[in-house]
Amino acid sequence: MLQKQANTIRFLAADMVQKANSGHPGAPMGLADIMTVLANHLVHNPKDPTWLNRDRLVFSGGHASALIYSFYHLCGYDITREDLQNFRQLGSKTPGHPEYHDVPGVEVTTGPLGQGVANAVGFAMAAKYAGNILNSDQVNVVDHKVYCLCGDGDLQEGISYEACSLAGSLGLNNLVLIYDSNNITIEGDTSIAWNEDVKARFEAQGWAVSRIDGHNFDEIEFVLSEAKEKCKPYLIIADTVIAKGACELEGSHHSHGAPLGETEITNAKTKCGFDPQKQFWVDEDVLARFRVAVEKGDLAQAQWNEKIATMLSEEQRLLLESLQHPDVSKIQWPTYEAGSGVATRDSNGQILNAIAKALPGFMGGSADLGPSNKTELKGMGEFPHGRNMHFGIREHAMAAICNAFSLYGLFIPYSATFFIFSDYLKPAARLAALMGLKHYFIWTHDSIGVGEDGPTHQPIEQLSQFRALPNFFVFRPADAVENVKCWQVALARKAPAAFVCSRQKLDVLKDDRAFGEVENGAYLLKEREGATVTLMASGSEVMLALKAGCELEKEGVRANVVSVPCFDLFNLQEDAYKARVVNPNTKVLAIEAAAGVEWYRYADAVIGMEGFGASGDAVKLFEHFGFTVENIKRVALGL
């Protein structure tokens, strides 16, 4: 019966790829035996994919989506036979790679290899912390497992090294990583570029490791049962054959990313005793075995609900409620005196602490830069018992882990590093935007203002890069007051946001903002009647623009000054608002200590960086690269 169930998964996947004439049949067919046994161990409820105490199942190899959809269809999730037949079609519920929000049961969007491994580590960390703060001797609110399926490609990616090393250090015994070791990549056998002892590598990182035949049901059953008792994260190396059961293409790298062909599928079905004339077929006895998941899941969730309703203390109940429904109205925002000097990294640290005091699910950390990023939550303890997470120098894993925290259902995470090192985590930031996650990126040391550390540490192109990312909102506040308002805006949106903060002190401006609000992305900071020039700037350059406006007025030139804390939000505004802020009858000059190419959307000229920075005193660097009142006045007069 197990073999029949596994073959049903195989041929559903093969039929999906064949009908779409696109996709990856090899991995689904190779993993079908493991998925069949895992179905008997997984604690989940297909009728409620959001149940808090469900096991999390992550498919790091998102290209194996035909396996995912077949499995969820068989288990009783809201994925129909017709959905399988519409695999990879525009607007379908079964896209080429699994996408969070679109596919019932999918925990996280995967596809870029290695991301899912780090996401699984994040889910396990979130579950560990949730259990530490919510569980008691009387009742376990959270005690589930996290399962992740990955392949050779996932483990070759650097992010998996980062994440698995951290998992070992933290002793995440709720994490099970199932490694589909078929020794195949797109270009051929893995030995052409990879030949390492994975078992030794993981053992050195603090994992427990077993190796099995990934097509032997007894061995699969044994290790999955054993996983429940491990005191370390557990790696199961499953030796498999890609496209298992596919006759001529079994074991071939040609089965990785292309349909098998009608003849190959017909021969494979015939060999296994399936009717080759039937496509997308599931026998009733097979369906009955998989659909037990609905009844088992309903019962498990009902029993959990009963425990939550009758056994939680009042303190546990209130904490769970506040985690599930954070109330931002309770935040007591810091205030700042006009004229004082406050680096926005400092005000940002004070804001983080204010939010954390009001929202128990607000937590995060830095990639070994907490003292410089100002991200420590004071008096709130260290993970896994407190809210300060230490990621080590692992920017990419940090961001992917925090994505999982955001998806977990109880937490609002932030992650932090120097702005220049945002390059190391860009793929995870992109996935946060794609999924619309409330994940807050803290990026300090925002420009050539870094000073003596020089061009290797001075971001130039990064603002342009992240402003080009859809559904991702980059805030570069001009002062501490604007920083507070940026956070108020960001917390209200269901999307990731980045706070790009200065190392150097910035003058706190008078809080008499003339027109519009930060929520619109840009606003008139200073409006002059009869203006012929508009100066636009963000961050530390806003004060320069204000001073330049005053100097221009002495020359008989009236200049409006526009602060642009969030270029992305300003782009979303209606044309009438944009015209009110940036008067179309004026010449527009933008000033920003970065590449600034995006400013030409609004500006006639840009004072920006045309090359890399240099090592030297920050004040002298701003003078050297033309970020002075005199240069702004000169360029504005020449428009």
Secondary structure, 3 states (H helix, E strand, C coil): CHHHHHHHHHHHHHHHHHHHCCCCCHHHHHHHHHHHHHCCCCCCCCCCCCCCCCCEEEECCHHHHHHHHHHHHHHCCCCCHHHHHCCCCCCCCCCCCCCCCCCCCCCCCCCCCCHHHHHHHHHHHHHHHHHHHHCCCCCCCCCCCEEEEEEHHHHHCHHHHHHHHHHHHHCCCCEEEEEEECCEECCEEHHHCCCCCHHHHHHHCCCEEEEEECCCHHHHHHHHHHHCCCCCCEEEEEECCCCCCCHHHCCCHHHCCCCCCHHHHHHHHHHCCCCCCCCCCCCHHHHHHHHHHHHHHHHHHHHHHHHHHHHCCHHHHHHHHHHHCCCHHHCCCCCCCCCCEEEHHHHHHHHHHHHHHHCCCEEEEECCCHHHHCCCCCCCCECCCCCEEECCCCHHHHHHHHHHHHHHCCCEEEEEEEHHHHHHHHHHHHHHHHHCCCCEEEEECCCHHHHHHCHHHCCCCHHHHHHCCCCCEEECCCCHHHHHHHHHHHHCCCCCEEEEECCCEEECCCCCCCECCHHHCCEEEECCCCCCEEEEECCCHHHHHHHHHHHHHHCCCCEEEEECCCHHHHHCCCHHHHHHHCCCCCEEEEECCCCCHHHHHCCCEEECCCCCCCCCCHHHHHHHCCCCHHHHHHHHHCC
